[in-house]
């Protein structure tokens, strides 16, 4: 069994935050147990004619404050504890930004790069049909995550709608515009990271133009964040993808790198230019002011936390830092803007998309971005003030803000029956 268990990591942080806020376990004990867990087998016929069965999951951690909300990831490492943890983090993410959602998550154990487009569509539709009893615009609303995108959401929306007999746009978010998507959704998580990074620097009396950045993961989240940082005058010295990273102490041309990636899905290990190639592990420890881990969970551990040179970490990924590593970062005086705050931009604009679907409206992109910024800045201020009030790290402060919301709702709703 793996030493790192993400759900145990969640529980440990939850307990620490509750203790710092003066809460008793009875106040929040329901949050230690996911409400519903579904494991499914998804058989599909491959292009070769063979049948292959893929395991899938959907976990609803909490629907205390509204429908479950959370992405679906397609990745070989997907497992129950990972999906449980991701669902729990979604509960707290939605609570910290104060939108009326609970937390959910889904996944399929698959490397989608090994499937043809037709095979991927068949798998997506079969997975959607298998989790259909749990999902719906008023029950649980999936969204894109690792290795899934707008096309996957389009197929999920269509599959659900065909089962119901009419188009139901609000069953998923992160769709293409033509099937009920929202302007600004693709950029939302990266834009939210950019907003909180600028605000943290402002609180510290610093400017983005004077800082160097390293971004682990140049996908939809890290790529957008790196682009916005670069456009604002920040110096991005290192970026990486699944194949490895590149580094230049004088700064990288992010626009050129994004263009390179977009041409035939090129990998950074093959990127040519005035760069030093390094591993993803090397990027975590590279010389920079601000580190943005925007790939997978458990990237900052006891093995590398002591070697991190950045003074600020903004968590673009979910759960990139283990609880033991957190203690090392605190002792080193490294500021960590936690995942449940930093990367909440995606769920905020998913909420905007859902509202537009329910009301059959399409908002302008500037209106979507204005809502995103307002909600992110309100949440940041609450977390920042709570950190000062309780004399805790920003991670514990974010959990305390979320816990207060969740415990209040639980106390008002009570227990059925």
VOBAPA-362376 format. One record per residue (C-alpha): x, y, z. Coordinates in Angstrom, 2 decimals. Example, Ala and Ser with C-alpha at 12.3 -4.5 7.8 and 13.67 -1.06 7.14 Angstrom:
% residues 2
- xx,yy,zz
- 12.30,-4.50,7.80
- 13.67,-1.06,7.14
//
This chain:
% residues 417
- xx,yy,zz
- 0.00,0.00,0.00
- 1.27,3.48,-0.87
- 2.72,5.48,2.00
- 0.78,8.55,0.92
- -2.99,8.33,1.30
- -4.66,11.54,0.08
- -7.85,10.99,2.05
- -5.91,10.50,5.27
- -4.05,13.69,4.40
- -7.40,15.50,4.11
- -8.61,14.16,7.48
- -5.37,15.23,9.19
- -5.66,18.80,7.89
- -9.37,18.87,8.77
- -8.64,17.87,12.38
- -5.87,20.45,12.71
- -8.08,23.23,11.35
- -10.96,22.28,13.62
- -8.67,22.29,16.66
- -7.30,25.72,15.71
- -10.88,27.01,15.38
- -11.89,25.54,18.74
- -14.37,23.05,17.27
- -15.27,19.69,18.76
- -15.26,16.57,16.58
- -19.05,16.29,17.00
- -19.38,19.61,15.17
- -17.87,18.26,11.96
- -17.74,14.46,12.24
- -20.10,14.03,9.26
- -17.43,15.60,7.04
- -15.05,12.71,7.71
- -17.27,10.31,5.77
- -18.23,10.58,2.09
- -22.01,10.48,1.64
- -22.05,8.17,-1.40
- -19.50,6.13,-3.28
- -20.07,4.32,-6.55
- -17.65,1.98,-8.28
- -18.52,0.93,-11.82
- -17.22,-1.38,-14.53
- -17.23,0.16,-18.00
- -16.92,-2.42,-20.80
- -16.35,-1.03,-24.30
- -15.61,-2.56,-27.66
- -12.21,-1.43,-28.95
- -11.64,-0.62,-32.61
- -9.95,-4.00,-32.91
- -13.19,-5.72,-31.96
- -11.90,-6.82,-28.54
- -13.80,-5.95,-25.37
- -11.96,-4.17,-22.56
- -13.34,-3.27,-19.14
- -12.32,-0.05,-17.36
- -12.91,0.72,-13.68
- -14.63,3.99,-12.83
- -15.69,5.87,-9.72
- -18.01,8.66,-8.61
- -17.89,9.89,-5.02
- -20.16,12.47,-3.42
- -18.43,13.70,-0.29
- -21.05,16.19,0.86
- -24.25,17.77,-0.42
- -24.85,19.83,2.71
- -24.67,23.15,0.88
- -25.98,22.13,-2.54
- -25.54,19.67,-5.41
- -22.29,17.76,-5.61
- -19.73,19.44,-7.86
- -16.45,18.07,-9.12
- -14.45,16.96,-12.10
- -13.91,13.65,-13.84
- -10.33,12.59,-14.48
- -9.06,9.92,-16.87
- -5.71,8.70,-15.58
- -3.97,5.35,-14.92
- -3.41,6.19,-11.24
- -7.06,6.91,-10.41
- -8.14,5.00,-7.28
- -10.78,5.15,-4.55
- -8.77,7.11,-1.99
- -7.69,9.66,-4.58
- -11.28,10.24,-5.72
- -12.50,10.41,-2.10
- -9.89,13.05,-1.30
- -10.62,15.07,-4.43
- -14.34,15.03,-3.59
- -13.63,16.20,-0.04
- -11.37,19.00,-1.26
- -14.21,20.09,-3.56
- -16.56,20.34,-0.58
- -14.14,22.69,1.14
- -13.27,24.56,-2.05
- -16.92,25.39,-2.70
- -17.43,26.40,0.92
- -14.37,28.65,1.08
- -15.56,30.65,-1.94
- -19.15,30.45,-0.64
- -21.00,29.05,-3.64
- -24.01,26.73,-3.15
- -22.36,23.44,-4.04
- -21.18,20.36,-2.22
- -18.17,18.27,-3.19
- -17.96,15.34,-5.61
- -15.41,13.76,-7.93
- -15.13,11.03,-10.51
- -12.52,9.14,-12.43
- -11.75,6.29,-14.78
- -8.60,4.16,-14.59
- -7.30,4.71,-18.12
- -4.51,6.30,-20.12
- -6.61,8.16,-22.70
- -3.61,8.61,-24.99
- -3.81,4.87,-25.74
- -7.40,5.14,-27.02
- -8.66,6.31,-30.40
- -11.18,9.15,-30.49
- -14.01,6.67,-31.08
- -12.86,4.47,-28.19
- -12.63,7.51,-25.91
- -16.15,8.53,-26.86
- -17.49,5.03,-26.19
- -15.76,4.95,-22.79
- -17.07,8.39,-21.85
- -20.62,7.52,-22.79
- -20.51,4.16,-20.99
- -19.06,5.75,-17.84
- -21.77,8.44,-17.94
- -24.49,5.81,-18.28
- -23.06,3.86,-15.34
- -23.00,6.85,-12.97
- -26.30,8.24,-14.28
- -28.26,7.43,-11.06
- -26.04,9.85,-9.13
- -25.71,12.82,-11.50
- -28.07,15.59,-12.60
- -28.24,19.41,-12.56
- -29.84,19.36,-9.12
- -27.88,16.37,-7.73
- -24.28,16.20,-8.94
- -22.64,18.15,-11.76
- -19.39,16.76,-13.28
- -16.75,18.94,-14.96
- -13.36,18.51,-16.69
- -10.29,17.48,-14.74
- -6.99,15.76,-15.56
- -7.04,14.40,-19.14
- -10.65,15.42,-19.74
- -11.88,18.48,-21.61
- -14.87,20.22,-23.20
- -15.35,17.41,-25.72
- -15.63,14.83,-22.92
- -18.21,17.06,-21.21
- -20.14,17.43,-24.50
- -20.40,13.64,-24.75
- -21.43,13.34,-21.11
- -24.11,15.99,-21.56
- -25.44,14.30,-24.69
- -25.47,10.83,-23.10
- -27.41,12.08,-20.08
- -29.81,14.04,-22.27
- -30.52,11.03,-24.50
- -31.47,9.03,-21.39
- -33.89,11.77,-20.32
- -35.32,12.48,-23.76
- -34.41,16.17,-24.07
- -31.35,18.44,-23.89
- -30.21,19.09,-20.32
- -27.27,21.47,-20.52
- -26.82,21.92,-16.77
- -25.84,18.31,-16.03
- -22.13,19.12,-16.59
- -20.01,22.25,-16.83
- -16.91,22.98,-18.86
- -18.76,22.26,-22.12
- -18.18,23.88,-25.50
- -20.15,27.07,-26.11
- -22.36,25.46,-28.74
- -23.75,23.01,-26.18
- -24.27,25.43,-23.30
- -20.75,26.22,-22.17
- -19.66,29.55,-20.68
- -17.28,32.14,-21.98
- -14.21,32.28,-19.74
- -14.58,28.74,-18.37
- -11.45,27.28,-19.99
- -9.26,30.03,-18.53
- -11.03,30.22,-15.17
- -8.74,28.12,-12.94
- -5.55,29.69,-14.28
- -7.09,33.17,-14.08
- -8.12,32.56,-10.47
- -4.55,31.51,-9.64
- -3.33,34.72,-11.25
- -5.77,36.84,-9.20
- -4.78,35.36,-5.83
- -1.06,35.51,-6.70
- -1.27,39.22,-7.51
- -3.32,39.86,-4.37
- -0.90,37.99,-2.11
- 2.02,39.94,-3.54
- 0.09,43.17,-3.00
- -0.49,42.28,0.67
- 3.26,41.69,0.98
- 4.07,45.02,-0.70
- 5.56,43.35,-3.77
- 4.95,43.53,-7.52
- 4.55,40.66,-9.96
- 7.08,42.40,-12.22
- 9.83,41.86,-9.65
- 9.21,38.13,-9.17
- 10.35,34.93,-10.89
- 7.98,32.00,-11.31
- 8.18,28.24,-11.87
- 5.05,26.44,-13.07
- 4.81,22.65,-12.81
- 2.24,21.49,-15.34
- 1.63,23.42,-18.56
- -1.85,22.05,-19.15
- -5.07,24.00,-19.04
- -4.40,25.31,-15.52
- -0.67,25.96,-15.45
- -0.52,27.09,-19.07
- -3.13,29.80,-18.57
- -1.57,30.92,-15.26
- 1.90,31.13,-16.85
- 0.52,33.08,-19.80
- -1.29,35.63,-17.62
- 1.73,36.02,-15.34
- 4.02,36.56,-18.32
- 1.62,39.07,-19.90
- 1.54,41.00,-16.60
- 5.33,41.31,-16.57
- 6.25,38.38,-14.33
- 9.36,36.39,-15.26
- 8.51,32.71,-15.75
- 11.84,30.88,-15.49
- 10.63,27.26,-15.54
- 7.68,25.25,-16.83
- 7.01,21.53,-17.26
- 4.63,18.95,-18.64
- 4.37,15.18,-18.16
- 7.64,14.65,-20.06
- 9.78,17.03,-17.99
- 10.61,20.71,-17.76
- 12.68,23.55,-19.17
- 14.48,26.34,-17.31
- 16.08,29.67,-18.14
- 17.05,31.99,-15.31
- 16.49,35.01,-17.58
- 12.91,33.99,-18.36
- 11.07,31.88,-20.93
- 8.99,33.01,-23.89
- 5.67,31.59,-22.69
- 3.79,32.57,-25.84
- 6.27,30.66,-27.97
- 6.12,27.62,-25.67
- 2.30,27.51,-25.75
- 2.38,27.75,-29.55
- 4.92,24.90,-29.64
- 2.70,22.74,-27.40
- -0.38,23.40,-29.50
- 1.29,22.16,-32.69
- 0.69,18.43,-32.69
- 0.69,18.06,-28.86
- 4.46,18.50,-28.68
- 6.20,17.57,-25.41
- 8.60,19.88,-23.60
- 11.31,17.21,-23.48
- 11.74,17.85,-27.22
- 11.68,21.64,-26.97
- 14.73,23.29,-28.58
- 16.09,26.66,-27.59
- 18.11,28.50,-24.99
- 16.88,26.33,-22.12
- 18.13,23.82,-19.61
- 16.10,20.62,-19.47
- 15.13,19.32,-16.04
- 12.75,16.82,-14.46
- 9.46,17.67,-12.81
- 11.16,16.97,-9.50
- 13.94,19.36,-10.46
- 11.43,22.09,-11.25
- 10.01,21.89,-7.71
- 13.48,22.68,-6.34
- 14.59,25.23,-8.96
- 15.66,28.79,-8.17
- 12.54,30.99,-8.25
- 10.50,33.33,-6.06
- 7.09,31.74,-6.58
- 6.37,28.07,-7.26
- 3.05,27.04,-8.81
- 2.55,23.24,-8.71
- -0.28,22.76,-11.23
- 0.03,19.07,-12.09
- -1.02,16.19,-9.80
- -1.27,15.68,-6.04
- 1.61,14.74,-3.71
- 4.36,16.63,-5.54
- 5.81,18.39,-2.48
- 6.82,15.83,0.12
- 9.23,15.38,3.02
- 11.81,14.35,0.41
- 11.93,17.70,-1.38
- 10.22,20.30,0.83
- 13.50,21.19,2.53
- 15.12,21.91,-0.85
- 12.48,24.32,-2.14
- 13.93,27.76,-2.85
- 10.68,29.63,-3.55
- 9.38,31.91,-0.81
- 5.76,31.57,-1.94
- 3.88,28.50,-3.20
- 0.53,28.92,-4.96
- -1.14,25.53,-5.31
- -2.67,25.17,-8.76
- -3.17,21.40,-8.42
- -5.38,19.63,-5.89
- -3.45,18.28,-2.91
- 0.10,18.86,-4.21
- 1.57,19.11,-0.69
- 1.61,16.35,1.93
- 0.83,17.28,5.53
- 4.36,16.37,6.64
- 5.82,18.62,3.94
- 3.51,21.41,5.10
- 5.25,21.42,8.48
- 8.65,21.74,6.81
- 7.45,24.63,4.63
- 6.05,26.40,7.69
- 9.36,26.04,9.54
- 11.16,27.50,6.51
- 8.81,30.49,6.48
- 7.45,29.65,3.02
- 3.98,31.09,2.39
- 1.55,28.56,0.90
- -1.65,29.73,-0.80
- -3.65,26.48,-0.52
- -5.37,24.60,-3.32
- -8.91,24.99,-2.00
- -8.49,28.75,-2.39
- -5.92,29.17,-5.16
- -7.47,26.90,-7.79
- -11.13,27.59,-6.98
- -11.55,29.74,-10.10
- -12.65,26.72,-12.11
- -15.56,25.85,-9.84
- -16.55,29.51,-9.52
- -16.99,29.82,-13.29
- -18.57,26.37,-13.41
- -21.14,27.85,-11.05
- -21.58,30.75,-13.50
- -22.07,28.26,-16.35
- -24.60,26.25,-14.35
- -26.59,29.38,-13.50
- -26.59,30.41,-17.17
- -27.84,26.94,-18.14
- -30.63,26.98,-15.56
- -31.75,30.43,-16.73
- -31.12,29.83,-20.46
- -28.80,32.85,-20.64
- -25.34,33.57,-22.04
- -23.24,36.11,-20.13
- -20.52,38.26,-21.67
- -16.97,37.12,-20.90
- -16.17,40.34,-19.06
- -19.19,39.73,-16.80
- -18.01,36.18,-16.06
- -14.49,37.41,-15.26
- -15.87,40.17,-13.04
- -17.86,37.62,-11.01
- -14.78,35.40,-10.80
- -12.57,38.20,-9.53
- -15.14,39.43,-7.02
- -15.68,35.97,-5.51
- -11.96,35.10,-5.47
- -11.01,38.40,-3.80
- -13.76,38.05,-1.19
- -12.58,34.54,-0.37
- -8.93,35.60,-0.28
- -9.70,38.41,2.17
- -11.61,36.05,4.45
- -8.77,33.54,4.46
- -6.12,36.23,4.95
- -8.02,37.79,7.86
- -8.67,34.38,9.44
- -4.96,33.54,9.25
- -4.18,36.72,11.19
- -7.04,36.19,13.66
- -6.21,32.55,14.47
- -2.44,32.87,13.94
- -2.36,29.90,11.58
- -1.09,29.12,8.09
- -3.18,30.07,5.09
- -4.07,26.43,4.53
- -5.54,26.06,8.01
- -7.21,29.46,7.64
- -8.90,28.35,4.40
- -10.12,25.17,6.08
- -11.42,27.17,9.05
- -13.36,29.51,6.74
- -14.88,26.51,4.96
- -15.54,24.62,8.20
- -17.44,27.54,9.67
- -19.70,27.60,6.61
- -20.24,23.84,6.64
- -20.79,23.52,10.39
- -23.30,26.37,10.36
- -25.26,24.68,7.58
- -25.13,21.32,9.37
- -26.37,22.83,12.64
- -29.30,24.50,10.85
- -30.30,21.48,8.74
- -29.87,18.90,11.48
- -29.92,15.15,10.91
- -32.63,13.21,9.10
- -34.70,11.46,10.32
//
